[in-house]
Amino acid sequence: MTLLAQSLPYVRAISPYQPGKPITQLARELGFAVDQIVKLASNENPLGMSPRARAAVTEATATLSRYPDDFALKQALAERTGIGMERIVLGNGSNDVLDLVARVFLAPGRSAIFAEYAFAVYPLATLSAGAAPIAVAACDFGHDLEAMQAAIRPDTRLIWIANPNNPTGTFLPYARLKLFLQAVPAEVVVVLDEAYNEYLPPTERIDTTAWLADFPNLVITRTFSKIYGLAGLRIGYALSSGEIADLMNRVRQPFNCNNLALAAAVAALDDHHFVATSYAANRAGMEQIVGGLKRLGCSHIPSHGNFVTFRVADAAAVNQRLLQRGVIVRPIAAYGMPDWLRVTIGSESENSRFLAALEVSL
């Protein structure tokens, strides 16, 4: 019997996560200079990282001989959210805390529910725990909450919801989402992934942490990778009941967040000017990209994040032609959307470069 056959069958069933194509890889493949390439594939902040965070990272290099101390970030998050530090779990990116929830509540003989076209990590985390994934058909490319409720089985222990959703950019009104939480059995954990929460207009955004008092089975996850511009430092967090947080910390790797990430996150939380500037730049860039797509006759899904998913004929071929022109977007055939591409909102010049390349690639 081979070593492969000795491995767990549900691990063998996993298709590894495919990240957006790195700039350096395309540069090697095509012989381009790195600065000739525009990457709009991974929903990164085109403004880079918060200046305060950058300064904090520089200062934190003096601490790298010491193991990390996450107290300052937990304290800052507790002050920001109004919940106790014992209810905050930090992760090596929000993907890490998603995996922690799966490890706590999923196992062979259990199931987890997520929407069609939802974040690829949900089925990955479910399968890696040996649980059965239940994909519920989307409604207008978003979550069909009624269908998801109907899909709950006696063995269901976890429901994944992204709001706004990636890769489609759809958004669930809070009133509908709260009604859904009220209908979910108390023994089923609902993970509300708010990675793109800061891109919602302030008038449309509510503080969902207030729901934790009413829903002990709710886990909210957020990240510093998007509007805060710290994707390369890998830092995210979960907010939950103290009971769930305690369980997650039991399976969390010690020191899963490094000193530089912790320092940057604390500083980024207080850089309100940078967040506001990033938000405004994203709104302007969204108008630029959507306007260009309409001019080129490409339909798109209205987005509440920092990206737009748009439809083209022969998306694979269009993607290859864009790559040949040094523009990286995200093909999403793996999400069951072979006729669609996703583009991150970049800087004004990056958006212009993308639209010009797309025009000659269609």
C-alpha positions in Angstrom: 0.0 0.0 0.0 1.4 3.4 -1.0 1.9 6.3 1.4 -0.7 8.2 -0.6 -3.3 5.5 0.2 -2.4 5.9 3.9 -3.4 9.5 3.8 -6.9 10.6 4.8 -9.4 10.3 1.9 -11.0 13.6 2.6 -7.6 15.3 2.4 -7.0 13.7 -1.0 -10.3 15.1 -2.1 -9.3 18.7 -1.6 -8.3 20.9 -4.5 -5.6 23.3 -3.2 -6.4 27.0 -3.0 -5.2 28.8 -6.1 -4.1 32.4 -5.2 -3.9 35.2 -7.7 -0.9 35.0 -10.0 2.1 36.8 -8.4 3.7 39.6 -10.3 7.1 38.0 -10.1 5.8 34.8 -11.7 4.4 36.6 -14.7 7.6 38.6 -15.0 9.6 35.4 -15.1 7.3 33.8 -17.7 7.1 36.8 -20.1 10.4 38.4 -19.4 8.7 41.6 -18.2 10.2 44.0 -15.7 8.2 43.8 -12.4 7.2 47.5 -12.7 5.7 46.8 -16.1 3.0 44.6 -14.6 -0.3 45.6 -13.1 -1.8 43.1 -10.6 -5.5 43.4 -10.1 -6.2 39.8 -9.0 -6.1 39.6 -5.2 -8.2 42.5 -3.9 -5.2 44.3 -2.4 -5.2 47.9 -1.5 -3.6 50.0 -4.3 -2.5 52.6 -1.8 -0.3 50.1 0.0 -0.2 50.0 3.7 -1.1 52.6 6.3 1.8 55.0 6.9 1.3 54.5 10.6 1.5 50.8 10.2 4.7 51.1 8.1 6.3 53.1 10.9 5.2 50.6 13.5 6.7 47.8 11.5 10.0 49.6 11.3 10.0 50.1 15.1 8.9 46.5 15.7 12.0 45.0 14.0 13.8 45.6 17.2 11.5 43.0 18.9 12.1 40.1 16.5 14.3 38.2 18.8 11.3 37.8 21.2 8.2 35.7 20.9 5.1 37.7 20.0 2.8 39.4 22.6 -0.7 39.9 21.3 -2.0 41.8 24.3 -1.8 45.3 22.6 -3.8 44.3 19.6 -6.5 42.4 21.6 -6.8 45.4 23.8 -7.1 47.8 20.9 -9.8 45.5 19.3 -11.6 45.2 22.6 -11.8 49.0 22.8 -12.9 49.4 19.2 -15.6 46.7 19.3 -16.7 47.0 23.0 -16.3 43.3 23.7 -14.0 41.6 26.1 -10.5 40.5 25.1 -11.3 36.9 26.1 -13.8 36.9 23.1 -11.2 37.9 20.5 -9.1 35.3 18.6 -6.3 36.4 16.4 -5.2 34.6 13.3 -2.5 34.5 10.6 -5.0 36.2 8.3 -8.7 35.7 8.6 -8.3 32.4 6.7 -6.5 31.1 9.8 -9.5 31.9 12.1 -11.9 30.3 9.5 -9.8 27.1 9.7 -9.9 27.3 13.6 -13.7 27.4 13.6 -13.8 24.4 11.3 -11.3 22.4 13.4 -13.5 23.1 16.5 -16.9 22.2 15.1 -16.4 20.0 12.1 -15.4 16.3 11.8 -16.3 13.2 9.8 -20.1 12.7 10.1 -20.8 16.4 10.3 -21.7 18.9 7.6 -21.3 22.6 6.8 -23.3 24.8 4.5 -22.1 27.6 2.2 -23.4 29.4 -0.8 -22.6 28.6 -4.4 -20.0 31.2 -5.6 -18.8 31.8 -2.0 -15.2 32.1 -0.9 -13.1 29.0 -1.8 -11.8 28.6 1.7 -15.2 27.5 3.0 -15.2 24.1 1.2 -11.5 23.8 1.8 -11.8 24.2 5.6 -14.9 22.0 5.6 -13.2 19.2 3.7 -9.9 19.5 5.7 -11.9 18.7 8.8 -13.5 15.6 7.2 -17.0 17.1 7.1 -19.4 17.0 4.3 -19.7 20.3 2.3 -23.2 21.4 1.3 -23.2 24.0 -1.5 -26.5 25.8 -1.8 -27.5 27.3 -5.2 -27.0 31.0 -5.4 -29.7 33.6 -5.9 -28.6 36.5 -8.2 -25.0 35.4 -7.5 -25.5 35.8 -3.8 -26.6 33.9 -0.7 -30.1 32.4 -0.8 -30.8 32.4 2.9 -34.1 30.6 2.7 -32.5 27.8 0.7 -29.6 27.7 3.1 -31.9 27.4 6.1 -33.8 24.6 4.3 -30.5 22.8 3.7 -29.7 22.4 7.4 -29.4 18.7 8.3 -29.3 17.0 11.7 -25.6 16.7 11.2 -25.0 20.3 10.2 -22.8 22.2 12.7 -21.5 25.2 10.7 -22.8 27.7 8.2 -20.4 30.0 6.3 -21.7 33.4 5.1 -19.5 36.2 3.5 -21.0 39.7 3.6 -20.1 41.3 1.3 -19.4 38.1 -0.7 -16.2 37.2 -2.6 -15.9 36.7 -5.6 -19.3 38.1 -6.6 -19.4 41.3 -4.4 -23.1 40.7 -3.4 -24.4 42.0 -0.1 -27.1 40.7 2.2 -29.3 43.3 3.9 -28.8 43.2 7.6 -32.5 42.8 8.4 -32.6 39.6 6.3 -29.4 38.3 7.8 -30.7 38.8 11.4 -33.9 37.0 10.6 -31.8 34.1 9.3 -29.8 34.0 12.5 -33.0 33.9 14.5 -34.1 30.9 12.5 -30.9 28.9 12.7 -30.8 26.2 15.4 -28.8 27.2 18.4 -26.4 24.2 18.0 -25.4 25.4 14.5 -22.5 27.9 14.4 -22.8 30.7 11.8 -19.6 32.3 10.6 -20.1 35.8 9.3 -17.1 36.7 7.2 -16.8 40.5 7.0 -13.4 40.8 5.2 -14.8 43.6 3.0 -17.0 45.3 5.6 -15.0 48.5 5.6 -15.9 49.1 1.9 -19.6 49.4 2.6 -20.9 53.0 2.7 -21.0 54.1 6.4 -24.7 54.8 6.0 -25.3 51.2 5.0 -23.0 49.6 7.6 -24.0 48.5 11.1 -21.9 47.1 13.9 -22.8 43.4 13.8 -20.8 42.8 17.0 -23.9 43.9 18.9 -25.5 40.7 17.6 -23.1 38.6 19.6 -25.2 39.2 22.8 -28.2 37.7 21.2 -26.6 34.9 19.1 -24.1 32.8 21.1 -23.6 30.7 18.0 -22.4 33.6 15.9 -18.7 34.1 15.0 -17.6 37.3 13.1 -14.3 37.3 11.2 -12.5 40.3 9.9 -9.1 41.0 8.3 -6.4 43.7 8.0 -5.5 42.4 4.5 -8.0 44.6 2.6 -8.7 48.2 3.3 -5.8 48.4 5.9 -3.3 47.1 3.3 -1.6 44.5 5.4 -2.1 41.5 3.1 1.5 40.4 3.2 1.7 40.5 7.0 -1.2 38.1 7.4 -3.3 39.3 10.3 -7.0 38.8 11.0 -9.3 38.1 13.9 -12.6 36.5 15.1 -15.1 37.9 17.5 -17.4 35.4 19.3 -18.7 34.3 22.6 -16.1 33.6 25.3 -16.9 29.9 25.1 -16.3 29.6 21.4 -13.1 31.8 21.6 -11.8 29.5 24.3 -12.3 26.5 22.1 -10.6 28.2 19.1 -7.6 29.1 21.2 -7.3 25.5 22.3 -6.5 24.5 18.7 -4.7 27.7 17.6 -1.0 27.4 17.0 1.0 29.3 19.7 2.3 32.7 18.4 0.3 32.4 15.1 0.7 36.2 14.6 4.1 37.6 14.3 5.5 40.8 15.9 5.5 42.9 12.8 1.9 42.0 11.9 0.7 42.7 15.5 2.4 46.1 15.6 1.2 47.1 12.2 -2.4 46.1 13.0 -2.5 48.2 16.2 -1.2 51.2 14.3 -3.5 50.6 11.3 -6.6 50.6 13.5 -5.9 54.2 14.5 -5.0 55.5 11.1 -8.5 56.7 10.3 -7.3 59.1 7.6 -5.7 56.3 5.6 -8.9 54.2 5.9 -11.0 57.1 4.7 -8.7 57.8 1.8 -8.7 54.1 0.8 -12.5 54.1 0.9 -12.8 57.2 -1.2 -10.2 55.9 -3.7 -12.1 52.6 -4.0 -15.4 54.4 -4.7 -13.8 56.5 -7.4 -12.1 53.5 -8.9 -15.3 51.5 -8.8 -17.0 54.2 -10.9 -14.0 54.2 -13.3 -14.0 50.4 -13.8 -17.8 50.0 -14.0 -18.0 52.9 -16.5 -15.3 51.3 -18.6 -16.9 47.9 -18.5 -20.3 49.4 -19.6 -18.5 51.2 -22.5 -17.0 48.0 -23.6 -20.3 46.1 -23.4 -19.3 43.8 -20.6 -22.0 43.0 -18.0 -21.0 43.0 -14.4 -22.3 42.1 -10.9 -22.8 45.2 -8.8 -20.2 45.0 -6.1 -20.0 46.1 -2.5 -16.3 45.2 -2.1 -13.1 46.4 -3.7 -13.4 44.4 -6.9 -15.8 43.8 -9.8 -16.8 40.5 -11.4 -17.6 40.9 -15.1 -18.6 38.6 -17.9 -16.8 38.1 -21.3 -17.0 35.7 -24.1 -14.2 33.1 -23.7 -12.9 34.4 -20.3 -9.9 32.0 -20.3 -8.7 33.4 -23.6 -9.3 37.0 -22.6 -7.4 36.3 -19.4 -4.4 35.0 -21.3 -4.4 38.0 -23.6 -4.5 40.3 -20.6 -1.5 38.5 -19.1 0.4 38.9 -22.4 -0.2 42.7 -21.9 1.1 42.6 -18.3 -2.3 42.8 -16.6 -3.2 40.2 -14.0 -6.9 39.7 -13.1 -8.6 36.7 -11.5 -10.2 34.0 -13.5 -12.9 32.4 -11.5 -13.8 29.2 -13.4 -12.9 27.3 -10.2 -15.9 29.0 -8.6 -18.2 27.6 -11.2 -18.1 30.9 -13.2 -16.1 30.0 -16.3 -17.4 33.0 -18.3 -16.4 35.6 -15.7 -13.3 37.4 -14.6 -12.8 39.4 -11.4 -10.8 42.6 -11.3 -9.6 44.4 -8.2 -10.1 48.2 -8.0 -6.6 49.6 -8.4 -5.2 53.1 -8.7 -6.6 55.4 -11.4 -3.6 54.6 -13.7 -3.9 50.9 -13.0 -7.6 50.9 -13.8 -6.9 52.8 -17.0 -4.2 50.3 -18.0 -6.6 47.4 -17.3 -9.4 48.9 -19.4 -7.1 49.7 -22.3 -5.8 46.1 -22.2 -9.3 44.7 -21.9 -10.5 46.7 -24.9 -7.9 45.1 -27.2 -8.3 41.6 -25.6 -12.0 41.1 -26.1 
